[in-house]
Amino acid sequence: MTTDKVARLLDDLVAMGEDAAHIVSLGQAAYLADDANGRLLRNAGERVIIKVSTVVERLPEEFKAAHPEVEWVKIQRMRNLVAHHYDKVQSDFVWATLAHRIPRLIADVVDRRG
């Protein structure tokens, strides 16, 4: 995989991180609300997680090996949970992923490049 392709994937991660940050900026109460807005936010948050995992899956193994601090397998497992076992997804866990884990991933693999 070319360096340009990896750079584009990392740029995609940054954009997804911005989406996660926007959802988080609306507040946890809005995210967890039992109304149409809360459901939309939760669906959007779950979609961000699926997209992040898709990017992670496309990153070359050499890149992942260079970042052993990242829990790559857990990212993929989270995607499988959200995509295939939606009835078992805990909204507060997804919130924590959006608020903490995605920003940490970006800090670990994107902000340190260059």
VMD Tcl script that draws the C-alpha trace (Angstrom):
set ca {
  {0.00 0.00 0.00}
  {1.37 3.38 -0.92}
  {2.15 6.11 1.54}
  {-0.44 8.26 -0.22}
  {-3.12 5.65 0.40}
  {-2.21 5.44 4.09}
  {-2.27 9.25 4.29}
  {-5.76 9.30 2.75}
  {-6.95 6.68 5.24}
  {-5.53 8.71 8.11}
  {-7.25 11.82 6.73}
  {-10.48 9.82 6.72}
  {-9.88 8.94 10.39}
  {-9.49 12.62 11.19}
  {-12.82 13.40 9.50}
  {-14.50 10.60 11.43}
  {-12.96 11.92 14.62}
  {-14.52 15.29 13.84}
  {-17.89 13.58 13.41}
  {-17.46 11.83 16.76}
  {-16.46 15.14 18.39}
  {-19.56 16.82 16.98}
  {-21.82 14.13 18.43}
  {-20.04 14.42 21.78}
  {-20.36 18.23 21.69}
  {-24.14 17.84 21.76}
  {-23.86 16.26 25.19}
  {-24.27 12.86 26.73}
  {-27.80 13.61 27.93}
  {-28.92 14.34 24.34}
  {-27.12 11.22 23.13}
  {-28.77 8.98 25.71}
  {-32.23 10.61 25.48}
  {-35.10 8.26 24.79}
  {-36.52 10.26 21.89}
  {-36.06 10.53 18.14}
  {-33.08 12.88 18.49}
  {-31.31 10.54 20.89}
  {-31.93 7.57 18.60}
  {-30.56 9.53 15.63}
  {-27.46 10.51 17.59}
  {-26.92 6.92 18.74}
  {-27.32 5.65 15.18}
  {-24.86 8.28 13.95}
  {-22.39 7.36 16.68}
  {-22.62 3.68 15.84}
  {-22.06 4.50 12.16}
  {-18.92 6.48 13.03}
  {-17.58 3.44 14.90}
  {-18.27 1.18 11.92}
  {-16.51 3.60 9.58}
  {-13.49 3.95 11.89}
  {-13.16 0.19 12.04}
  {-13.41 -0.06 8.26}
  {-10.48 2.35 7.91}
  {-8.52 0.42 10.52}
  {-9.15 -2.79 8.61}
  {-7.70 -1.20 5.44}
  {-4.50 -0.01 7.09}
  {-1.51 -2.18 6.21}
  {-0.21 -4.64 8.79}
  {3.16 -2.86 8.79}
  {1.45 0.34 9.88}
  {-0.43 -1.44 12.66}
  {2.77 -3.14 13.82}
  {4.39 0.28 14.09}
  {1.63 1.28 16.54}
  {1.43 -1.53 19.11}
  {-0.17 0.85 21.62}
  {-3.41 0.69 19.62}
  {-5.79 -2.13 20.43}
  {-6.49 -3.01 16.80}
  {-8.39 -6.21 17.54}
  {-10.70 -4.46 20.00}
  {-11.56 -1.85 17.37}
  {-12.62 -4.59 14.97}
  {-14.57 -6.41 17.68}
  {-16.43 -3.20 18.53}
  {-17.41 -2.87 14.87}
  {-18.73 -6.43 14.80}
  {-20.74 -5.82 17.95}
  {-22.29 -2.61 16.61}
  {-22.92 -3.97 13.11}
  {-24.15 -7.45 13.90}
  {-25.40 -7.45 17.49}
  {-27.11 -4.07 17.67}
  {-29.50 -5.37 20.30}
  {-26.58 -5.88 22.71}
  {-24.94 -2.49 22.19}
  {-24.74 -0.41 25.35}
  {-25.20 3.27 24.56}
  {-22.92 4.42 27.37}
  {-20.14 2.20 26.01}
  {-20.55 3.68 22.53}
  {-20.52 7.15 24.08}
  {-17.22 6.39 25.81}
  {-15.81 5.18 22.50}
  {-16.85 8.40 20.75}
  {-15.68 10.64 23.58}
  {-12.42 8.92 24.52}
  {-11.29 6.00 22.39}
  {-11.62 7.55 18.94}
  {-9.78 10.74 19.97}
  {-7.05 8.56 21.54}
  {-6.76 6.49 18.35}
  {-6.34 9.65 16.30}
  {-3.75 11.00 18.74}
  {-1.83 7.72 18.61}
  {-1.75 7.19 14.85}
  {-2.51 10.48 13.13}
  {-1.33 13.37 15.29}
  {2.12 11.78 15.67}
  {2.77 11.37 11.97}
  {5.00 13.57 10.17}
}
mol new
graphics top color blue
foreach p $ca { graphics top sphere $p radius 0.5 }
foreach p [lrange $ca 0 end-1] q [lrange $ca 1 end] { graphics top cylinder $p $q radius 0.2 }
display resetview
